[in-house]
Amino acid sequence: MKRQEGKCNHCGLIFRDGDFMEVHHIIPRANGGNDQLNNLELLHLHCHDAKHRKKINLTNLDDNPF
């Protein structure tokens, strides 16, 4: 939090008491990222969710509901 000057790296707002926070991997571990501090950032919980939200490409779907 000190490195980010108390601000969320996604929305830029200052963290306040009671805010829910998540540690986010800048480079995902699945893509070769690590757990070192220079690969981590602190985000609001809802900002972390927004970063991980993905849109579904409807052209790749078929009629199978499963």
mmCIF file as Biopython writes it, N, C-alpha, C and O atoms, coordinates in Angstrom:
data_model
#
loop_
_atom_site.group_PDB
_atom_site.id
_atom_site.type_symbol
_atom_site.label_atom_id
_atom_site.label_alt_id
_atom_site.label_comp_id
_atom_site.label_asym_id
_atom_site.label_entity_id
_atom_site.label_seq_id
_atom_site.pdbx_PDB_ins_code
_atom_site.Cartn_x
_atom_site.Cartn_y
_atom_site.Cartn_z
_atom_site.occupancy
_atom_site.B_iso_or_equiv
_atom_site.auth_seq_id
_atom_site.auth_asym_id
_atom_site.pdbx_PDB_model_num
ATOM 1   N N  . MET A ? 1  ? 0.827   -1.184  0.000   1.0 0.0 1  A 1 
ATOM 2   C CA . MET A ? 1  ? 0.000   0.000   0.000   1.0 0.0 1  A 1 
ATOM 3   C C  . MET A ? 1  ? 0.878   1.256   0.000   1.0 0.0 1  A 1 
ATOM 4   O O  . MET A ? 1  ? 0.542   2.261   -0.626  1.0 0.0 1  A 1 
ATOM 5   N N  . LYS A ? 2  ? 1.994   1.181   0.705   1.0 0.0 2  A 1 
ATOM 6   C CA . LYS A ? 2  ? 2.892   2.329   0.752   1.0 0.0 2  A 1 
ATOM 7   C C  . LYS A ? 2  ? 3.451   2.640   -0.637  1.0 0.0 2  A 1 
ATOM 8   O O  . LYS A ? 2  ? 3.521   3.801   -1.040  1.0 0.0 2  A 1 
ATOM 9   N N  . ARG A ? 3  ? 3.846   1.598   -1.360  1.0 0.0 3  A 1 
ATOM 10  C CA . ARG A ? 3  ? 4.400   1.780   -2.702  1.0 0.0 3  A 1 
ATOM 11  C C  . ARG A ? 3  ? 3.381   2.432   -3.638  1.0 0.0 3  A 1 
ATOM 12  O O  . ARG A ? 3  ? 3.754   3.197   -4.527  1.0 0.0 3  A 1 
ATOM 13  N N  . GLN A ? 4  ? 2.103   2.133   -3.440  1.0 0.0 4  A 1 
ATOM 14  C CA . GLN A ? 4  ? 1.033   2.684   -4.285  1.0 0.0 4  A 1 
ATOM 15  C C  . GLN A ? 4  ? 0.462   3.982   -3.710  1.0 0.0 4  A 1 
ATOM 16  O O  . GLN A ? 4  ? -0.538  4.498   -4.209  1.0 0.0 4  A 1 
ATOM 17  N N  . GLU A ? 5  ? 1.086   4.495   -2.684  1.0 0.0 5  A 1 
ATOM 18  C CA . GLU A ? 5  ? 0.665   5.732   -2.023  1.0 0.0 5  A 1 
ATOM 19  C C  . GLU A ? 5  ? -0.793  5.681   -1.580  1.0 0.0 5  A 1 
ATOM 20  O O  . GLU A ? 5  ? -1.515  6.676   -1.648  1.0 0.0 5  A 1 
ATOM 21  N N  . GLY A ? 6  ? -1.213  4.482   -1.119  1.0 0.0 6  A 1 
ATOM 22  C CA . GLY A ? 6  ? -2.554  4.310   -0.578  1.0 0.0 6  A 1 
ATOM 23  C C  . GLY A ? 6  ? -3.662  4.256   -1.611  1.0 0.0 6  A 1 
ATOM 24  O O  . GLY A ? 6  ? -4.840  4.332   -1.263  1.0 0.0 6  A 1 
ATOM 25  N N  . LYS A ? 7  ? -3.295  4.125   -2.894  1.0 0.0 7  A 1 
ATOM 26  C CA . LYS A ? 7  ? -4.302  4.151   -3.967  1.0 0.0 7  A 1 
ATOM 27  C C  . LYS A ? 7  ? -4.404  2.804   -4.664  1.0 0.0 7  A 1 
ATOM 28  O O  . LYS A ? 7  ? -3.426  2.065   -4.770  1.0 0.0 7  A 1 
ATOM 29  N N  . CYS A ? 8  ? -5.602  2.501   -5.134  1.0 0.0 8  A 1 
ATOM 30  C CA . CYS A ? 8  ? -5.857  1.316   -5.949  1.0 0.0 8  A 1 
ATOM 31  C C  . CYS A ? 8  ? -5.234  1.524   -7.331  1.0 0.0 8  A 1 
ATOM 32  O O  . CYS A ? 8  ? -5.443  2.565   -7.954  1.0 0.0 8  A 1 
ATOM 33  N N  . ASN A ? 9  ? -4.480  0.550   -7.806  1.0 0.0 9  A 1 
ATOM 34  C CA . ASN A ? 9  ? -3.838  0.671   -9.110  1.0 0.0 9  A 1 
ATOM 35  C C  . ASN A ? 9  ? -4.810  0.557   -10.276 1.0 0.0 9  A 1 
ATOM 36  O O  . ASN A ? 9  ? -4.426  0.840   -11.411 1.0 0.0 9  A 1 
ATOM 37  N N  . HIS A ? 10 ? -6.043  0.156   -10.039 1.0 0.0 10 A 1 
ATOM 38  C CA . HIS A ? 10 ? -7.020  0.039   -11.127 1.0 0.0 10 A 1 
ATOM 39  C C  . HIS A ? 10 ? -7.832  1.328   -11.274 1.0 0.0 10 A 1 
ATOM 40  O O  . HIS A ? 10 ? -7.909  1.899   -12.362 1.0 0.0 10 A 1 
ATOM 41  N N  . CYS A ? 11 ? -8.431  1.776   -10.183 1.0 0.0 11 A 1 
ATOM 42  C CA . CYS A ? 11 ? -9.325  2.949   -10.267 1.0 0.0 11 A 1 
ATOM 43  C C  . CYS A ? 11 ? -8.656  4.245   -9.812  1.0 0.0 11 A 1 
ATOM 44  O O  . CYS A ? 11 ? -9.141  5.333   -10.119 1.0 0.0 11 A 1 
ATOM 45  N N  . GLY A ? 12 ? -7.547  4.134   -9.082  1.0 0.0 12 A 1 
ATOM 46  C CA . GLY A ? 12 ? -6.832  5.317   -8.625  1.0 0.0 12 A 1 
ATOM 47  C C  . GLY A ? 12 ? -7.393  5.968   -7.373  1.0 0.0 12 A 1 
ATOM 48  O O  . GLY A ? 12 ? -6.866  6.980   -6.912  1.0 0.0 12 A 1 
ATOM 49  N N  . LEU A ? 13 ? -8.458  5.397   -6.815  1.0 0.0 13 A 1 
ATOM 50  C CA . LEU A ? 13 ? -9.039  5.959   -5.590  1.0 0.0 13 A 1 
ATOM 51  C C  . LEU A ? 13 ? -8.242  5.513   -4.369  1.0 0.0 13 A 1 
ATOM 52  O O  . LEU A ? 13 ? -7.625  4.448   -4.369  1.0 0.0 13 A 1 
ATOM 53  N N  . ILE A ? 14 ? -8.266  6.334   -3.344  1.0 0.0 14 A 1 
ATOM 54  C CA . ILE A ? 14 ? -7.557  6.040   -2.096  1.0 0.0 14 A 1 
ATOM 55  C C  . ILE A ? 14 ? -8.325  4.977   -1.320  1.0 0.0 14 A 1 
ATOM 56  O O  . ILE A ? 14 ? -9.550  5.033   -1.214  1.0 0.0 14 A 1 
ATOM 57  N N  . PHE A ? 15 ? -7.585  4.000   -0.773  1.0 0.0 15 A 1 
ATOM 58  C CA . PHE A ? 15 ? -8.198  2.986   0.075   1.0 0.0 15 A 1 
ATOM 59  C C  . PHE A ? 15 ? -8.672  3.642   1.368   1.0 0.0 15 A 1 
ATOM 60  O O  . PHE A ? 15 ? -7.982  4.485   1.941   1.0 0.0 15 A 1 
ATOM 61  N N  . ARG A ? 16 ? -9.856  3.243   1.815   1.0 0.0 16 A 1 
ATOM 62  C CA . ARG A ? 16 ? -10.403 3.750   3.074   1.0 0.0 16 A 1 
ATOM 63  C C  . ARG A ? 16 ? -10.614 2.591   4.033   1.0 0.0 16 A 1 
ATOM 64  O O  . ARG A ? 16 ? -10.670 1.432   3.621   1.0 0.0 16 A 1 
ATOM 65  N N  . ASP A ? 17 ? -10.732 2.914   5.323   1.0 0.0 17 A 1 
ATOM 66  C CA . ASP A ? 17 ? -11.027 1.888   6.320   1.0 0.0 17 A 1 
ATOM 67  C C  . ASP A ? 17 ? -12.299 1.158   5.912   1.0 0.0 17 A 1 
ATOM 68  O O  . ASP A ? 17 ? -13.294 1.781   5.542   1.0 0.0 17 A 1 
ATOM 69  N N  . GLY A ? 18 ? -12.255 -0.159  5.982   1.0 0.0 18 A 1 
ATOM 70  C CA . GLY A ? 18 ? -13.420 -0.967  5.648   1.0 0.0 18 A 1 
ATOM 71  C C  . GLY A ? 18 ? -13.465 -1.420  4.196   1.0 0.0 18 A 1 
ATOM 72  O O  . GLY A ? 18 ? -14.290 -2.266  3.852   1.0 0.0 18 A 1 
ATOM 73  N N  . ASP A ? 19 ? -12.598 -0.879  3.326   1.0 0.0 19 A 1 
ATOM 74  C CA . ASP A ? 19 ? -12.563 -1.325  1.934   1.0 0.0 19 A 1 
ATOM 75  C C  . ASP A ? 19 ? -12.054 -2.764  1.877   1.0 0.0 19 A 1 
ATOM 76  O O  . ASP A ? 19 ? -11.136 -3.144  2.604   1.0 0.0 19 A 1 
ATOM 77  N N  . PHE A ? 20 ? -12.663 -3.545  1.010   1.0 0.0 20 A 1 
ATOM 78  C CA . PHE A ? 20 ? -12.183 -4.895  0.763   1.0 0.0 20 A 1 
ATOM 79  C C  . PHE A ? 20 ? -11.113 -4.811  -0.318  1.0 0.0 20 A 1 
ATOM 80  O O  . PHE A ? 20 ? -11.304 -4.156  -1.343  1.0 0.0 20 A 1 
ATOM 81  N N  . MET A ? 21 ? -9.973  -5.483  -0.080  1.0 0.0 21 A 1 
ATOM 82  C CA . MET A ? 21 ? -8.842  -5.401  -0.998  1.0 0.0 21 A 1 
ATOM 83  C C  . MET A ? 21 ? -8.384  -6.787  -1.411  1.0 0.0 21 A 1 
ATOM 84  O O  . MET A ? 21 ? -8.580  -7.767  -0.692  1.0 0.0 21 A 1 
ATOM 85  N N  . GLU A ? 22 ? -7.772  -6.851  -2.578  1.0 0.0 22 A 1 
ATOM 86  C CA . GLU A ? 22 ? -7.204  -8.085  -3.113  1.0 0.0 22 A 1 
ATOM 87  C C  . GLU A ? 22 ? -5.799  -7.807  -3.619  1.0 0.0 22 A 1 
ATOM 88  O O  . GLU A ? 22 ? -5.513  -6.723  -4.127  1.0 0.0 22 A 1 
ATOM 89  N N  . VAL A ? 23 ? -4.927  -8.792  -3.477  1.0 0.0 23 A 1 
ATOM 90  C CA . VAL A ? 23 ? -3.600  -8.710  -4.081  1.0 0.0 23 A 1 
ATOM 91  C C  . VAL A ? 23 ? -3.714  -9.341  -5.464  1.0 0.0 23 A 1 
ATOM 92  O O  . VAL A ? 23 ? -4.194  -10.467 -5.601  1.0 0.0 23 A 1 
ATOM 93  N N  . HIS A ? 24 ? -3.274  -8.615  -6.483  1.0 0.0 24 A 1 
ATOM 94  C CA . HIS A ? 24 ? -3.392  -9.051  -7.877  1.0 0.0 24 A 1 
ATOM 95  C C  . HIS A ? 24 ? -2.010  -9.288  -8.467  1.0 0.0 24 A 1 
ATOM 96  O O  . HIS A ? 24 ? -1.098  -8.482  -8.281  1.0 0.0 24 A 1 
ATOM 97  N N  . HIS A ? 25 ? -1.861  -10.399 -9.179  1.0 0.0 25 A 1 
ATOM 98  C CA . HIS A ? 25 ? -0.621  -10.671 -9.910  1.0 0.0 25 A 1 
ATOM 99  C C  . HIS A ? 25 ? -0.652  -9.894  -11.219 1.0 0.0 25 A 1 
ATOM 100 O O  . HIS A ? 25 ? -1.555  -10.097 -12.030 1.0 0.0 25 A 1 
ATOM 101 N N  . ILE A ? 26 ? 0.303   -9.020  -11.439 1.0 0.0 26 A 1 
ATOM 102 C CA . ILE A ? 26 ? 0.369   -8.228  -12.667 1.0 0.0 26 A 1 
ATOM 103 C C  . ILE A ? 26 ? 0.588   -9.167  -13.853 1.0 0.0 26 A 1 
ATOM 104 O O  . ILE A ? 26 ? -0.143  -9.102  -14.841 1.0 0.0 26 A 1 
ATOM 105 N N  . ILE A ? 27 ? 1.584   -10.030 -13.756 1.0 0.0 27 A 1 
ATOM 106 C CA . ILE A ? 27 ? 1.768   -11.106 -14.732 1.0 0.0 27 A 1 
ATOM 107 C C  . ILE A ? 27 ? 1.276   -12.377 -14.042 1.0 0.0 27 A 1 
ATOM 108 O O  . ILE A ? 27 ? 1.875   -12.813 -13.058 1.0 0.0 27 A 1 
ATOM 109 N N  . PRO A ? 28 ? 0.199   -12.975 -14.540 1.0 0.0 28 A 1 
ATOM 110 C CA . PRO A ? 28 ? -0.358  -14.163 -13.872 1.0 0.0 28 A 1 
ATOM 111 C C  . PRO A ? 28 ? 0.680   -15.274 -13.729 1.0 0.0 28 A 1 
ATOM 112 O O  . PRO A ? 28 ? 1.560   -15.444 -14.573 1.0 0.0 28 A 1 
ATOM 113 N N  . ARG A ? 29 ? 0.550   -16.014 -12.649 1.0 0.0 29 A 1 
ATOM 114 C CA . ARG A ? 29 ? 1.463   -17.139 -12.430 1.0 0.0 29 A 1 
ATOM 115 C C  . ARG A ? 29 ? 1.367   -18.141 -13.572 1.0 0.0 29 A 1 
ATOM 116 O O  . ARG A ? 29 ? 2.365   -18.765 -13.934 1.0 0.0 29 A 1 
ATOM 117 N N  . ALA A ? 30 ? 0.187   -18.300 -14.137 1.0 0.0 30 A 1 
ATOM 118 C CA . ALA A ? 30 ? -0.005  -19.223 -15.261 1.0 0.0 30 A 1 
ATOM 119 C C  . ALA A ? 30 ? 0.787   -18.783 -16.485 1.0 0.0 30 A 1 
ATOM 120 O O  . ALA A ? 30 ? 1.071   -19.593 -17.368 1.0 0.0 30 A 1 
ATOM 121 N N  . ASN A ? 31 ? 1.146   -17.496 -16.542 1.0 0.0 31 A 1 
ATOM 122 C CA . ASN A ? 31 ? 1.918   -16.965 -17.669 1.0 0.0 31 A 1 
ATOM 123 C C  . ASN A ? 31 ? 3.370   -16.697 -17.288 1.0 0.0 31 A 1 
ATOM 124 O O  . ASN A ? 31 ? 4.060   -15.922 -17.950 1.0 0.0 31 A 1 
ATOM 125 N N  . GLY A ? 32 ? 3.826   -17.342 -16.221 1.0 0.0 32 A 1 
ATOM 126 C CA . GLY A ? 32 ? 5.218   -17.208 -15.824 1.0 0.0 32 A 1 
ATOM 127 C C  . GLY A ? 32 ? 5.479   -16.163 -14.754 1.0 0.0 32 A 1 
ATOM 128 O O  . GLY A ? 32 ? 6.631   -15.936 -14.385 1.0 0.0 32 A 1 
ATOM 129 N N  . GLY A ? 33 ? 4.437   -15.523 -14.249 1.0 0.0 33 A 1 
ATOM 130 C CA . GLY A ? 33 ? 4.601   -14.539 -13.184 1.0 0.0 33 A 1 
ATOM 131 C C  . GLY A ? 33 ? 4.954   -15.216 -11.868 1.0 0.0 33 A 1 
ATOM 132 O O  . GLY A ? 33 ? 4.828   -16.432 -11.723 1.0 0.0 33 A 1 
ATOM 133 N N  . ASN A ? 34 ? 5.394   -14.411 -10.920 1.0 0.0 34 A 1 
ATOM 134 C CA . ASN A ? 34 ? 5.792   -14.959 -9.627  1.0 0.0 34 A 1 
ATOM 135 C C  . ASN A ? 34 ? 5.089   -14.208 -8.504  1.0 0.0 34 A 1 
ATOM 136 O O  . ASN A ? 34 ? 4.275   -13.317 -8.750  1.0 0.0 34 A 1 
ATOM 137 N N  . ASP A ? 35 ? 5.413   -14.578 -7.272  1.0 0.0 35 A 1 
ATOM 138 C CA . ASP A ? 35 ? 4.801   -13.958 -6.100  1.0 0.0 35 A 1 
ATOM 139 C C  . ASP A ? 35 ? 5.666   -12.859 -5.501  1.0 0.0 35 A 1 
ATOM 140 O O  . ASP A ? 35 ? 5.441   -12.461 -4.358  1.0 0.0 35 A 1 
ATOM 141 N N  . GLN A ? 36 ? 6.647   -12.360 -6.240  1.0 0.0 36 A 1 
ATOM 142 C CA . GLN A ? 36 ? 7.509   -11.297 -5.732  1.0 0.0 36 A 1 
ATOM 143 C C  . GLN A ? 36 ? 6.748   -9.970  -5.721  1.0 0.0 36 A 1 
ATOM 144 O O  . GLN A ? 36 ? 5.829   -9.764  -6.514  1.0 0.0 36 A 1 
ATOM 145 N N  . LEU A ? 37 ? 7.140   -9.081  -4.819  1.0 0.0 37 A 1 
ATOM 146 C CA . LEU A ? 37 ? 6.421   -7.811  -4.648  1.0 0.0 37 A 1 
ATOM 147 C C  . LEU A ? 37 ? 6.326   -6.990  -5.930  1.0 0.0 37 A 1 
ATOM 148 O O  . LEU A ? 37 ? 5.334   -6.291  -6.136  1.0 0.0 37 A 1 
ATOM 149 N N  . ASN A ? 38 ? 7.333   -7.060  -6.791  1.0 0.0 38 A 1 
ATOM 150 C CA . ASN A ? 38 ? 7.277   -6.261  -8.011  1.0 0.0 38 A 1 
ATOM 151 C C  . ASN A ? 38 ? 6.267   -6.805  -9.023  1.0 0.0 38 A 1 
ATOM 152 O O  . ASN A ? 38 ? 6.022   -6.169  -10.048 1.0 0.0 38 A 1 
ATOM 153 N N  . ASN A ? 39 ? 5.680   -7.971  -8.750  1.0 0.0 39 A 1 
ATOM 154 C CA . ASN A ? 39 ? 4.635   -8.526  -9.616  1.0 0.0 39 A 1 
ATOM 155 C C  . ASN A ? 39 ? 3.267   -8.486  -8.947  1.0 0.0 39 A 1 
ATOM 156 O O  . ASN A ? 39 ? 2.311   -9.066  -9.462  1.0 0.0 39 A 1 
ATOM 157 N N  . LEU A ? 40 ? 3.165   -7.822  -7.830  1.0 0.0 40 A 1 
ATOM 158 C CA . LEU A ? 40 ? 1.896   -7.755  -7.103  1.0 0.0 40 A 1 
ATOM 159 C C  . LEU A ? 40 ? 1.429   -6.311  -6.995  1.0 0.0 40 A 1 
ATOM 160 O O  . LEU A ? 40 ? 2.228   -5.382  -6.881  1.0 0.0 40 A 1 
ATOM 161 N N  . GLU A ? 41 ? 0.112   -6.154  -7.034  1.0 0.0 41 A 1 
ATOM 162 C CA . GLU A ? 41 ? -0.478  -4.839  -6.806  1.0 0.0 41 A 1 
ATOM 163 C C  . GLU A ? 41 ? -1.726  -5.013  -5.962  1.0 0.0 41 A 1 
ATOM 164 O O  . GLU A ? 41 ? -2.364  -6.066  -5.985  1.0 0.0 41 A 1 
ATOM 165 N N  . LEU A ? 42 ? -2.068  -3.980  -5.222  1.0 0.0 42 A 1 
ATOM 166 C CA . LEU A ? 42 ? -3.217  -4.009  -4.344  1.0 0.0 42 A 1 
ATOM 167 C C  . LEU A ? 42 ? -4.376  -3.303  -5.031  1.0 0.0 42 A 1 
ATOM 168 O O  . LEU A ? 42 ? -4.236  -2.179  -5.512  1.0 0.0 42 A 1 
ATOM 169 N N  . LEU A ? 43 ? -5.520  -3.973  -5.069  1.0 0.0 43 A 1 
ATOM 170 C CA . LEU A ? 43 ? -6.707  -3.440  -5.727  1.0 0.0 43 A 1 
ATOM 171 C C  . LEU A ? 43 ? -7.907  -3.550  -4.798  1.0 0.0 43 A 1 
ATOM 172 O O  . LEU A ? 43 ? -7.932  -4.392  -3.900  1.0 0.0 43 A 1 
ATOM 173 N N  . HIS A ? 44 ? -8.906  -2.692  -5.020  1.0 0.0 44 A 1 
ATOM 174 C CA . HIS A ? 44 ? -10.195 -2.906  -4.369  1.0 0.0 44 A 1 
ATOM 175 C C  . HIS A ? 44 ? -10.727 -4.256  -4.845  1.0 0.0 44 A 1 
ATOM 176 O O  . HIS A ? 44 ? -10.417 -4.688  -5.955  1.0 0.0 44 A 1 
ATOM 177 N N  . LEU A ? 45 ? -11.518 -4.915  -4.022  1.0 0.0 45 A 1 
ATOM 178 C CA . LEU A ? 45 ? -12.068 -6.213  -4.396  1.0 0.0 45 A 1 
ATOM 179 C C  . LEU A ? 45 ? -12.852 -6.113  -5.704  1.0 0.0 45 A 1 
ATOM 180 O O  . LEU A ? 45 ? -12.699 -6.963  -6.581  1.0 0.0 45 A 1 
ATOM 181 N N  . HIS A ? 46 ? -13.695 -5.079  -5.844  1.0 0.0 46 A 1 
ATOM 182 C CA . HIS A ? 46 ? -14.493 -4.964  -7.067  1.0 0.0 46 A 1 
ATOM 183 C C  . HIS A ? 46 ? -13.623 -4.608  -8.275  1.0 0.0 46 A 1 
ATOM 184 O O  . HIS A ? 46 ? -13.966 -4.963  -9.403  1.0 0.0 46 A 1 
ATOM 185 N N  . CYS A ? 47 ? -12.515 -3.918  -8.058  1.0 0.0 47 A 1 
ATOM 186 C CA . CYS A ? 47 ? -11.587 -3.621  -9.160  1.0 0.0 47 A 1 
ATOM 187 C C  . CYS A ? 47 ? -10.861 -4.889  -9.589  1.0 0.0 47 A 1 
ATOM 188 O O  . CYS A ? 47 ? -10.615 -5.098  -10.777 1.0 0.0 47 A 1 
ATOM 189 N N  . HIS A ? 48 ? -10.519 -5.732  -8.624  1.0 0.0 48 A 1 
ATOM 190 C CA . HIS A ? 48 ? -9.881  -7.013  -8.937  1.0 0.0 48 A 1 
ATOM 191 C C  . HIS A ? 48 ? -10.837 -7.864  -9.767  1.0 0.0 48 A 1 
ATOM 192 O O  . HIS A ? 48 ? -10.435 -8.481  -10.754 1.0 0.0 48 A 1 
ATOM 193 N N  . ASP A ? 49 ? -12.099 -7.893  -9.361  1.0 0.0 49 A 1 
ATOM 194 C CA . ASP A ? 49 ? -13.098 -8.642  -10.128 1.0 0.0 49 A 1 
ATOM 195 C C  . ASP A ? 49 ? -13.218 -8.090  -11.547 1.0 0.0 49 A 1 
ATOM 196 O O  . ASP A ? 49 ? -13.330 -8.858  -12.502 1.0 0.0 49 A 1 
ATOM 197 N N  . ALA A ? 50 ? -13.197 -6.773  -11.687 1.0 0.0 50 A 1 
ATOM 198 C CA . ALA A ? 50 ? -13.311 -6.151  -13.011 1.0 0.0 50 A 1 
ATOM 199 C C  . ALA A ? 50 ? -12.115 -6.506  -13.885 1.0 0.0 50 A 1 
ATOM 200 O O  . ALA A ? 50 ? -12.277 -6.719  -15.087 1.0 0.0 50 A 1 
ATOM 201 N N  . LYS A ? 51 ? -10.925 -6.573  -13.310 1.0 0.0 51 A 1 
ATOM 202 C CA . LYS A ? 51 ? -9.735  -6.931  -14.094 1.0 0.0 51 A 1 
ATOM 203 C C  . LYS A ? 51 ? -9.811  -8.361  -14.605 1.0 0.0 51 A 1 
ATOM 204 O O  . LYS A ? 51 ? -9.265  -8.673  -15.664 1.0 0.0 51 A 1 
ATOM 205 N N  . HIS A ? 52 ? -10.487 -9.233  -13.858 1.0 0.0 52 A 1 
ATOM 206 C CA . HIS A ? 52 ? -10.567 -10.631 -14.251 1.0 0.0 52 A 1 
ATOM 207 C C  . HIS A ? 52 ? -11.818 -10.958 -15.060 1.0 0.0 52 A 1 
ATOM 208 O O  . HIS A ? 52 ? -11.966 -12.078 -15.547 1.0 0.0 52 A 1 
ATOM 209 N N  . ARG A ? 53 ? -12.700 -10.005 -15.202 1.0 0.0 53 A 1 
ATOM 210 C CA . ARG A ? 53 ? -13.919 -10.242 -15.972 1.0 0.0 53 A 1 
ATOM 211 C C  . ARG A ? 53 ? -13.544 -10.382 -17.446 1.0 0.0 53 A 1 
ATOM 212 O O  . ARG A ? 53 ? -12.791 -9.570  -17.984 1.0 0.0 53 A 1 
ATOM 213 N N  . LYS A ? 54 ? -14.063 -11.394 -18.075 1.0 0.0 54 A 1 
ATOM 214 C CA . LYS A ? 54 ? -13.771 -11.621 -19.487 1.0 0.0 54 A 1 
ATOM 215 C C  . LYS A ? 54 ? -15.074 -11.652 -20.270 1.0 0.0 54 A 1 
ATOM 216 O O  . LYS A ? 54 ? -16.092 -12.153 -19.792 1.0 0.0 54 A 1 
ATOM 217 N N  . LYS A ? 55 ? -15.027 -11.122 -21.453 1.0 0.0 55 A 1 
ATOM 218 C CA . LYS A ? 55 ? -16.184 -11.189 -22.326 1.0 0.0 55 A 1 
ATOM 219 C C  . LYS A ? 55 ? -16.132 -12.483 -23.125 1.0 0.0 55 A 1 
ATOM 220 O O  . LYS A ? 55 ? -15.063 -12.915 -23.556 1.0 0.0 55 A 1 
ATOM 221 N N  . ILE A ? 56 ? -17.276 -13.088 -23.315 1.0 0.0 56 A 1 
ATOM 222 C CA . ILE A ? 56 ? -17.371 -14.318 -24.080 1.0 0.0 56 A 1 
ATOM 223 C C  . ILE A ? 56 ? -17.561 -13.958 -25.545 1.0 0.0 56 A 1 
ATOM 224 O O  . ILE A ? 56 ? -18.407 -13.134 -25.892 1.0 0.0 56 A 1 
ATOM 225 N N  . ASN A ? 57 ? -16.774 -14.578 -26.384 1.0 0.0 57 A 1 
ATOM 226 C CA . ASN A ? 57 ? -16.913 -14.382 -27.820 1.0 0.0 57 A 1 
ATOM 227 C C  . ASN A ? 57 ? -18.033 -15.307 -28.289 1.0 0.0 57 A 1 
ATOM 228 O O  . ASN A ? 57 ? -17.840 -16.521 -28.357 1.0 0.0 57 A 1 
ATOM 229 N N  . LEU A ? 58 ? -19.201 -14.750 -28.612 1.0 0.0 58 A 1 
ATOM 230 C CA . LEU A ? 58 ? -20.373 -15.549 -28.956 1.0 0.0 58 A 1 
ATOM 231 C C  . LEU A ? 58 ? -20.183 -16.347 -30.233 1.0 0.0 58 A 1 
ATOM 232 O O  . LEU A ? 58 ? -20.885 -17.338 -30.434 1.0 0.0 58 A 1 
ATOM 233 N N  . THR A ? 59 ? -19.280 -15.963 -31.088 1.0 0.0 59 A 1 
ATOM 234 C CA . THR A ? 59 ? -19.081 -16.705 -32.324 1.0 0.0 59 A 1 
ATOM 235 C C  . THR A ? 59 ? -18.426 -18.053 -32.073 1.0 0.0 59 A 1 
ATOM 236 O O  . THR A ? 59 ? -18.476 -18.929 -32.936 1.0 0.0 59 A 1 
ATOM 237 N N  . ASN A ? 60 ? -17.812 -18.239 -30.908 1.0 0.0 60 A 1 
ATOM 238 C CA . ASN A ? 60 ? -17.159 -19.515 -30.594 1.0 0.0 60 A 1 
ATOM 239 C C  . ASN A ? 60 ? -18.087 -20.485 -29.877 1.0 0.0 60 A 1 
ATOM 240 O O  . ASN A ? 60 ? -17.684 -21.609 -29.579 1.0 0.0 60 A 1 
ATOM 241 N N  . LEU A ? 61 ? -19.312 -20.082 -29.597 1.0 0.0 61 A 1 
ATOM 242 C CA . LEU A ? 61 ? -20.245 -20.946 -28.890 1.0 0.0 61 A 1 
ATOM 243 C C  . LEU A ? 61 ? -21.050 -21.770 -29.885 1.0 0.0 61 A 1 
ATOM 244 O O  . LEU A ? 61 ? -21.281 -21.356 -31.021 1.0 0.0 61 A 1 
ATOM 245 N N  . ASP A ? 62 ? -21.470 -22.946 -29.429 1.0 0.0 62 A 1 
ATOM 246 C CA . ASP A ? 62 ? -22.366 -23.749 -30.249 1.0 0.0 62 A 1 
ATOM 247 C C  . ASP A ? 62 ? -23.696 -23.908 -29.512 1.0 0.0 62 A 1 
ATOM 248 O O  . ASP A ? 62 ? -23.934 -23.223 -28.518 1.0 0.0 62 A 1 
ATOM 249 N N  . ASP A ? 63 ? -24.553 -24.793 -29.980 1.0 0.0 63 A 1 
ATOM 250 C CA . ASP A ? 63 ? -25.881 -24.967 -29.389 1.0 0.0 63 A 1 
ATOM 251 C C  . ASP A ? 63 ? -25.877 -25.839 -28.152 1.0 0.0 63 A 1 
ATOM 252 O O  . ASP A ? 63 ? -26.903 -25.956 -27.482 1.0 0.0 63 A 1 
ATOM 253 N N  . ASN A ? 64 ? -24.749 -26.453 -27.830 1.0 0.0 64 A 1 
ATOM 254 C CA . ASN A ? 64 ? -24.661 -27.343 -26.686 1.0 0.0 64 A 1 
ATOM 255 C C  . ASN A ? 64 ? -24.673 -26.525 -25.397 1.0 0.0 64 A 1 
ATOM 256 O O  . ASN A ? 64 ? -23.795 -25.685 -25.198 1.0 0.0 64 A 1 
ATOM 257 N N  . PRO A ? 65 ? -25.658 -26.754 -24.511 1.0 0.0 65 A 1 
ATOM 258 C CA . PRO A ? 65 ? -25.733 -25.952 -23.275 1.0 0.0 65 A 1 
ATOM 259 C C  . PRO A ? 65 ? -24.740 -26.393 -22.213 1.0 0.0 65 A 1 
ATOM 260 O O  . PRO A ? 65 ? -24.675 -25.763 -21.157 1.0 0.0 65 A 1 
ATOM 261 N N  . PHE A ? 66 ? -23.961 -27.453 -22.446 1.0 0.0 66 A 1 
ATOM 262 C CA . PHE A ? 66 ? -23.044 -27.977 -21.437 1.0 0.0 66 A 1 
ATOM 263 C C  . PHE A ? 66 ? -21.613 -27.844 -21.872 1.0 0.0 66 A 1 
ATOM 264 O O  . PHE A ? 66 ? -20.706 -28.237 -21.138 1.0 0.0 66 A 1 
#
